[in-house]
Amino acid sequence: MRIVISVLCFMASVAVFLHGLVTEYRQSRESGPIAIVPTLPSAVGGAMMIFLGLFWLPAPVPWWVYVLSFFGVTAFYGFCINLANHRRKPGKRKPGSAT
């Protein structure tokens, strides 16, 4: 039963991350939504699900793996979510464009 809970937590982590990633990508489009939704909390939510998934694993996990996984996954998920927002800054042009 612990393995099932652990796998569900890992799957929830991926789902929360993908939700944040897709939401950020859709908000960065020219015809984006009217309201801007904060998406970086999705990175923290995904990291918490990884943390809980590690906790529910039946094998013993050293304490430092929890800390490392939480901060590492938060940084990685946050970086990926920020990459999804690829709005160009005003005044910057694509290389090679005439306008």
DSSP file with accessible surface (Angstrom, degrees, kcal/mol):
  #  RESIDUE AA STRUCTURE BP1 BP2  ACC     N-H-->O    O-->H-N    N-H-->O    O-->H-N    TCO  KAPPA ALPHA  PHI   PSI    X-CA   Y-CA   Z-CA
    1    1 A M     >        0   0  172      0, 0.0     4,-2.0     0, 0.0     5,-0.2   0.000 360.0 360.0 360.0 -34.7    0.0    0.0    0.0
    2    2 A R  H  >  +     0   0  109      1,-0.2     4,-2.4     2,-0.2     5,-0.1   0.873 360.0  53.3 -64.8 -35.5    2.9    2.4    0.7
    3    3 A I  H  > S+     0   0  101      2,-0.2     4,-2.8     1,-0.2     5,-0.2   0.906 107.3  51.3 -66.7 -38.6    4.2    1.9   -2.8
    4    4 A V  H  > S+     0   0   81      2,-0.2     4,-2.5     1,-0.2    -2,-0.2   0.934 111.4  47.0 -63.8 -44.7    0.9    2.8   -4.3
    5    5 A I  H  X S+     0   0   48     -4,-2.0     4,-2.2     2,-0.2    -1,-0.2   0.917 112.8  50.5 -63.3 -41.0    0.7    6.0   -2.2
    6    6 A S  H  X S+     0   0    1     -4,-2.4     4,-2.2    50,-0.3    -2,-0.2   0.934 111.1  47.1 -63.1 -45.8    4.3    6.8   -3.2
    7    7 A V  H  X S+     0   0   70     -4,-2.8     4,-2.6     1,-0.2    -1,-0.2   0.902 110.6  52.9 -64.8 -39.2    3.6    6.3   -6.9
    8    8 A L  H  X S+     0   0  101     -4,-2.5     4,-2.5    -5,-0.2    -1,-0.2   0.893 108.5  50.7 -62.9 -38.4    0.5    8.5   -6.7
    9    9 A C  H  X S+     0   0   18     -4,-2.2     4,-2.0     2,-0.2    -2,-0.2   0.914 110.7  48.5 -65.2 -41.7    2.5   11.3   -5.0
   10   10 A F  H  X S+     0   0   60     -4,-2.2     4,-1.9     2,-0.2    -2,-0.2   0.907 112.6  48.4 -64.9 -39.8    5.1   11.1   -7.8
   11   11 A M  H  X S+     0   0  114     -4,-2.6     4,-2.3     1,-0.2    -2,-0.2   0.893 109.8  51.9 -67.3 -37.9    2.3   11.2  -10.4
   12   12 A A  H  X S+     0   0   34     -4,-2.5     4,-2.8     2,-0.2     5,-0.2   0.875 106.2  55.9 -65.4 -34.6    0.7   14.1   -8.7
   13   13 A S  H  X S+     0   0    0     -4,-2.0     4,-2.4     2,-0.2    -2,-0.2   0.933 109.0  45.4 -62.0 -44.9    4.0   15.9   -8.7
   14   14 A V  H  X S+     0   0   72     -4,-1.9     4,-2.8     1,-0.2     5,-0.2   0.913 113.1  51.0 -65.7 -39.9    4.3   15.5  -12.5
   15   15 A A  H  X S+     0   0   60     -4,-2.3     4,-2.3     2,-0.2    -2,-0.2   0.924 111.3  46.6 -65.1 -43.1    0.6   16.6  -12.9
   16   16 A V  H  X S+     0   0   48     -4,-2.8     4,-2.3     2,-0.2    -1,-0.2   0.917 113.8  49.3 -65.2 -41.5    1.1   19.8  -10.8
   17   17 A F  H  X S+     0   0   26     -4,-2.4     4,-2.6    -5,-0.2    -2,-0.2   0.939 111.8  47.5 -62.7 -46.9    4.3   20.6  -12.7
   18   18 A L  H  X S+     0   0   85     -4,-2.8     4,-2.9     1,-0.2     5,-0.3   0.882 109.8  53.8 -64.3 -36.2    2.7   20.1  -16.1
   19   19 A H  H  X S+     0   0  120     -4,-2.3     4,-2.4    -5,-0.2    -1,-0.2   0.939 111.9  44.3 -62.6 -46.1   -0.2   22.3  -15.0
   20   20 A G  H  X S+     0   0    0     -4,-2.3     4,-2.4     2,-0.2    -2,-0.2   0.905 114.5  50.0 -64.2 -39.9    2.1   25.1  -14.0
   21   21 A L  H  X S+     0   0   45     -4,-2.6     4,-2.3     2,-0.2    -2,-0.2   0.946 114.0  43.2 -64.9 -48.0    4.2   24.7  -17.2
   22   22 A V  H  X S+     0   0   77     -4,-2.9     4,-2.7     2,-0.2     5,-0.2   0.907 113.6  52.0 -67.0 -39.9    1.2   24.8  -19.5
   23   23 A T  H  X S+     0   0   29     -4,-2.4     4,-1.9    -5,-0.3    -1,-0.2   0.932 111.5  46.5 -62.6 -44.8   -0.5   27.6  -17.6
   24   24 A E  H  X S+     0   0   18     -4,-2.4     4,-1.1    -5,-0.2    -1,-0.2   0.909 112.7  50.3 -64.9 -39.9    2.7   29.8  -17.8
   25   25 A Y  H >< S+     0   0  114     -4,-2.3     3,-0.5     1,-0.2     4,-0.3   0.929 111.4  47.6 -63.6 -43.6    3.1   29.0  -21.5
   26   26 A R  H >< S+     0   0  172     -4,-2.7     3,-0.8     1,-0.2    -1,-0.2   0.831 109.3  54.3 -69.2 -30.8   -0.5   29.9  -22.3
   27   27 A Q  H 3< S+     0   0   10     -4,-1.9    -1,-0.2     1,-0.2    -2,-0.2   0.739 101.8  59.2 -73.3 -22.8   -0.2   33.2  -20.4
   28   28 A S  T << S+     0   0    5     -4,-1.1    -1,-0.2    -3,-0.5    -2,-0.2   0.476  83.7 105.0 -86.7  -1.9    2.9   34.2  -22.3
   29   29 A R  S X  S-     0   0   81     -3,-0.8     3,-1.2    -4,-0.3    58,-0.0  -0.398  83.0-115.1 -75.2 159.3    1.1   34.2  -25.7
   30   30 A E  T 3  S+     0   0  193      1,-0.3     2,-0.2    -2,-0.1    -1,-0.1   0.876 118.9  44.3 -60.3 -41.0    0.1   37.3  -27.5
   31   31 A S  T 3  S+     0   0  116     -5,-0.0    -1,-0.3     0, 0.0    -2,-0.1  -0.262  92.0 151.9 -98.6  46.3   -3.6   36.4  -27.1
   32   32 A G    <   -     0   0   32     -3,-1.2    -5,-0.2    -2,-0.2    -4,-0.1   0.076  49.2 -69.6 -69.8-176.3   -3.1   35.4  -23.5
   33   33 A P        -     0   0   66      0, 0.0    -1,-0.1     0, 0.0     3,-0.0  -0.186  34.7-120.1 -74.1 169.0   -5.7   35.4  -20.7
   34   34 A I  S    S+     0   0  180      1,-0.1     2,-0.4     2,-0.0    -2,-0.1   0.904  99.4  47.8 -74.8 -42.1   -7.1   38.5  -19.1
   35   35 A A  S    S-     0   0   66      2,-0.0     2,-0.5     0, 0.0    -1,-0.1  -0.802  80.4-135.6-103.5 141.5   -5.9   37.6  -15.6
   36   36 A I        -     0   0  108     -2,-0.4   -12,-0.1    -4,-0.1    -2,-0.0  -0.850  17.5-153.9 -96.9 126.6   -2.4   36.4  -14.9
   37   37 A V        -     0   0   74     -2,-0.5     2,-0.3   -14,-0.1   -10,-0.1  -0.844  21.2-117.2-100.8 131.1   -2.2   33.4  -12.6
   38   38 A P        +     0   0  103      0, 0.0     4,-0.0     0, 0.0   -15,-0.0  -0.513  33.9 178.0 -67.8 130.2    1.0   32.9  -10.5
   39   39 A T    >>  +     0   0    8     -2,-0.3     3,-1.5     2,-0.1     4,-0.5   0.602  59.0  82.8-112.2 -14.8    2.6   29.6  -11.6
   40   40 A L  H >> S+     0   0   78      1,-0.3     4,-1.2     2,-0.2     3,-1.2   0.810  81.3  67.8 -65.5 -26.4    5.7   29.3   -9.5
   41   41 A P  H 3> S+     0   0   81      0, 0.0     4,-2.6     0, 0.0    -1,-0.3   0.790  89.6  67.0 -61.3 -19.6    3.8   27.9   -6.6
   42   42 A S  H <> S+     0   0   20     -3,-1.5     4,-2.5     2,-0.2    -2,-0.2   0.850  96.0  54.5 -65.3 -32.8    3.3   24.9   -8.8
   43   43 A A  H <X S+     0   0    2     -3,-1.2     4,-2.1    -4,-0.5    -1,-0.2   0.920 110.2  45.3 -65.3 -41.6    7.0   24.2   -8.6
   44   44 A V  H  X S+     0   0   60     -4,-1.2     4,-2.3     2,-0.2    -2,-0.2   0.917 112.7  50.9 -68.7 -40.6    6.7   24.2   -4.8
   45   45 A G  H  X S+     0   0   25     -4,-2.6     4,-1.9     1,-0.2    -2,-0.2   0.910 110.4  49.1 -63.1 -41.5    3.6   22.0   -4.9
   46   46 A G  H  X S+     0   0    0     -4,-2.5     4,-1.9     1,-0.2    -1,-0.2   0.901 110.6  50.5 -64.1 -39.4    5.4   19.5   -7.2
   47   47 A A  H  X S+     0   0    0     -4,-2.1     4,-2.5     1,-0.2    -2,-0.2   0.885 107.9  53.0 -66.7 -35.9    8.4   19.4   -4.9
   48   48 A M  H  X S+     0   0  100     -4,-2.3     4,-2.6     2,-0.2    -1,-0.2   0.882 107.4  51.9 -66.7 -36.1    6.2   18.7   -1.9
   49   49 A M  H  X S+     0   0   51     -4,-1.9     4,-2.5     2,-0.2    -2,-0.2   0.896 109.5  49.0 -67.3 -37.6    4.6   15.8   -3.8
   50   50 A I  H  X S+     0   0   30     -4,-1.9     4,-2.5     2,-0.2     5,-0.2   0.929 110.6  52.1 -63.1 -44.0    8.1   14.4   -4.5
   51   51 A F  H  X S+     0   0   81     -4,-2.5     4,-1.9     1,-0.2    -2,-0.2   0.936 112.5  44.1 -56.8 -47.6    8.9   14.9   -0.8
   52   52 A L  H  X S+     0   0   65     -4,-2.6     4,-2.1     2,-0.2    -1,-0.2   0.867 110.5  55.4 -68.3 -35.7    5.8   13.0    0.2
   53   53 A G  H  < S+     0   0    0     -4,-2.5     4,-0.5     1,-0.2    -1,-0.2   0.906 109.1  47.2 -62.7 -40.5    6.5   10.3   -2.4
   54   54 A L  H >< S+     0   0   26     -4,-2.5     3,-0.8     1,-0.2    -1,-0.2   0.878 109.7  54.5 -66.2 -37.0    9.9    9.7   -0.9
   55   55 A F  H 3< S+     0   0  104     -4,-1.9    -2,-0.2     1,-0.2    -1,-0.2   0.892 108.3  48.5 -63.5 -38.8    8.4    9.6    2.6
   56   56 A W  T 3< S+     0   0   83     -4,-2.1   -50,-0.3    -5,-0.1    -1,-0.2   0.489  82.5 115.2 -84.1  -3.6    6.0    6.9    1.6
   57   57 A L    <   -     0   0   53     -3,-0.8     4,-0.1    -4,-0.5   -54,-0.1  -0.439  68.0-135.9 -62.0 140.3    8.6    4.7    0.0
   58   58 A P  S    S+     0   0   75      0, 0.0    -1,-0.1     0, 0.0    -4,-0.0   0.793  84.1  80.8 -71.6 -24.6    8.9    1.4    1.9
   59   59 A A  S    S-     0   0   63      1,-0.1     2,-0.1     0, 0.0    -2,-0.1  -0.560  95.2-103.0 -79.7 144.6   12.7    1.5    1.7
   60   60 A P        -     0   0  129      0, 0.0    -1,-0.1     0, 0.0    -5,-0.1  -0.449  35.8-159.7 -69.1 138.0   14.5    3.8    4.2
   61   61 A V        -     0   0   34     -2,-0.1     5,-0.1    -4,-0.1    -7,-0.0  -0.972  21.7-112.9-119.5 131.9   15.7    7.1    2.8
   62   62 A P    >>  -     0   0   63      0, 0.0     3,-1.2     0, 0.0     4,-0.8  -0.265  27.8-116.5 -61.5 153.4   18.4    9.2    4.4
   63   63 A W  H >> S+     0   0  194      1,-0.3     4,-1.3     2,-0.2     3,-0.5   0.834 111.2  60.0 -62.6 -33.4   17.3   12.5    5.8
   64   64 A W  H 3> S+     0   0  134      1,-0.2     4,-2.7     2,-0.2    -1,-0.3   0.743  93.9  64.9 -71.8 -20.3   19.5   14.6    3.5
   65   65 A V  H <> S+     0   0   36     -3,-1.2     4,-2.8     2,-0.2     5,-0.2   0.893 100.1  52.3 -67.7 -36.5   17.7   13.1    0.4
   66   66 A Y  H <X S+     0   0   43     -4,-0.8     4,-2.3    -3,-0.5    -2,-0.2   0.944 113.2  43.0 -62.4 -47.6   14.5   14.8    1.5
   67   67 A V  H  X S+     0   0   69     -4,-1.3     4,-2.3     2,-0.2     5,-0.3   0.942 116.9  46.4 -65.0 -47.5   16.2   18.2    1.8
   68   68 A L  H  X S+     0   0  115     -4,-2.7     4,-2.6     1,-0.2     5,-0.3   0.914 113.7  48.4 -63.2 -42.2   18.1   17.8   -1.4
   69   69 A S  H  X S+     0   0   21     -4,-2.8     4,-2.6    -5,-0.2     5,-0.3   0.909 110.9  50.6 -67.0 -40.2   15.1   16.6   -3.4
   70   70 A F  H  X S+     0   0   56     -4,-2.3     4,-2.2    -5,-0.2    -2,-0.2   0.969 118.1  36.3 -62.8 -52.0   12.9   19.4   -2.1
   71   71 A F  H  X S+     0   0  133     -4,-2.3     4,-2.2     2,-0.2    -2,-0.2   0.892 119.3  49.9 -71.1 -37.0   15.2   22.2   -3.0
   72   72 A G  H  X S+     0   0   39     -4,-2.6     4,-2.6    -5,-0.3    -2,-0.2   0.931 113.8  43.8 -66.2 -45.3   16.5   20.6   -6.1
   73   73 A V  H  X S+     0   0   29     -4,-2.6     4,-3.1    -5,-0.3     5,-0.3   0.903 112.7  53.1 -68.7 -38.0   13.1   19.8   -7.5
   74   74 A T  H  X S+     0   0   33     -4,-2.2     4,-2.3    -5,-0.3     5,-0.2   0.938 112.6  44.4 -60.7 -45.4   11.8   23.3   -6.6
   75   75 A A  H  X S+     0   0   69     -4,-2.2     4,-2.4     2,-0.2    -2,-0.2   0.926 116.8  45.6 -65.4 -43.9   14.7   24.9   -8.4
   76   76 A F  H  X S+     0   0  124     -4,-2.6     4,-2.5     2,-0.2     5,-0.2   0.945 115.5  45.0 -66.6 -47.8   14.4   22.7  -11.5
   77   77 A Y  H  X S+     0   0   24     -4,-3.1     4,-2.4     1,-0.2     5,-0.2   0.916 114.6  49.6 -62.6 -42.7   10.6   23.0  -11.8
   78   78 A G  H  X S+     0   0   11     -4,-2.3     4,-2.4    -5,-0.3    -1,-0.2   0.909 110.5  50.2 -63.1 -40.3   10.8   26.7  -11.2
   79   79 A F  H  X S+     0   0  126     -4,-2.4     4,-1.9    -5,-0.2    -2,-0.2   0.930 112.1  47.4 -62.6 -44.8   13.5   27.1  -13.9
   80   80 A C  H  X S+     0   0   25     -4,-2.5     4,-1.3     2,-0.2    -2,-0.2   0.899 111.4  50.5 -65.7 -38.7   11.4   25.1  -16.4
   81   81 A I  H  X S+     0   0    0     -4,-2.4     4,-0.7     1,-0.2     3,-0.3   0.912 110.3  50.1 -67.0 -39.3    8.3   27.1  -15.6
   82   82 A N  H >< S+     0   0   89     -4,-2.4     3,-0.6     1,-0.2    -1,-0.2   0.852 106.6  55.8 -66.7 -33.0   10.2   30.3  -16.1
   83   83 A L  H 3< S+     0   0  106     -4,-1.9    -1,-0.2     1,-0.2    -2,-0.2   0.807  97.5  63.5 -66.5 -29.4   11.5   29.0  -19.5
   84   84 A A  H 3< S+     0   0   13     -4,-1.3     2,-1.3    -3,-0.3    -1,-0.2   0.785  90.0  72.4 -66.6 -25.2    8.0   28.4  -20.6
   85   85 A N    <<  +     0   0   55     -4,-0.7    -1,-0.2    -3,-0.6   -60,-0.1  -0.713  60.1 161.0 -89.9  91.7    7.4   32.2  -20.4
   86   86 A H        +     0   0   97     -2,-1.3     2,-0.2   -61,-0.1    -1,-0.1  -0.197   9.2 153.5-109.9  43.0    9.5   33.3  -23.4
   87   87 A R        -     0   0  132      1,-0.1     2,-0.2   -58,-0.0   -58,-0.1  -0.518  44.9-122.5 -67.6 135.9    8.0   36.7  -24.0
   88   88 A R        -     0   0  152     -2,-0.2     3,-0.1     1,-0.1    -1,-0.1  -0.563  25.8-110.8 -78.5 146.3   10.5   38.9  -25.7
   89   89 A K    >   -     0   0  140     -2,-0.2     3,-1.9     1,-0.1    -1,-0.1  -0.445  43.1 -93.0 -71.7 146.2   11.5   42.1  -23.9
   90   90 A P  T 3  S+     0   0  130      0, 0.0    -1,-0.1     0, 0.0     3,-0.1  -0.366 113.0  24.6 -60.5 137.5   10.2   45.3  -25.6
   91   91 A G  T 3  S+     0   0   84      1,-0.3     2,-0.4    -3,-0.1    -2,-0.1   0.258  95.5 113.2  92.0 -13.8   12.8   46.7  -27.9
   92   92 A K    <   -     0   0  143     -3,-1.9    -1,-0.3     0, 0.0     2,-0.3  -0.765  48.1-164.0 -92.3 141.1   14.6   43.4  -28.5
   93   93 A R        -     0   0  171     -2,-0.4     3,-0.1    -3,-0.1    -4,-0.1  -0.845  27.1 -98.9-120.1 159.1   14.4   41.8  -31.9
   94   94 A K    >   -     0   0  134     -2,-0.3     3,-1.8     1,-0.1     2,-0.1  -0.462  52.7 -95.7 -68.5 144.3   15.1   38.4  -33.2
   95   95 A P  T 3  S+     0   0  133      0, 0.0    -1,-0.1     0, 0.0     3,-0.1  -0.416 110.4  18.8 -62.5 133.2   18.5   38.1  -34.8
   96   96 A G  T 3  S+     0   0   90      1,-0.3     2,-0.3    -2,-0.1    -2,-0.1   0.439  90.6 131.3  89.5  -2.4   18.3   38.6  -38.6
   97   97 A S    <   -     0   0   47     -3,-1.8    -1,-0.3     1,-0.1    -4,-0.0  -0.662  50.1-149.4 -87.4 143.7   15.0   40.4  -38.6
   98   98 A A              0   0  105     -2,-0.3    -1,-0.1    -3,-0.1    -2,-0.0   0.713 360.0 360.0 -83.2 -21.1   14.7   43.6  -40.5
   99   99 A T              0   0  137      0, 0.0    -2,-0.1     0, 0.0     0, 0.0  -0.647 360.0 360.0-106.6 360.0   12.0   45.2  -38.3
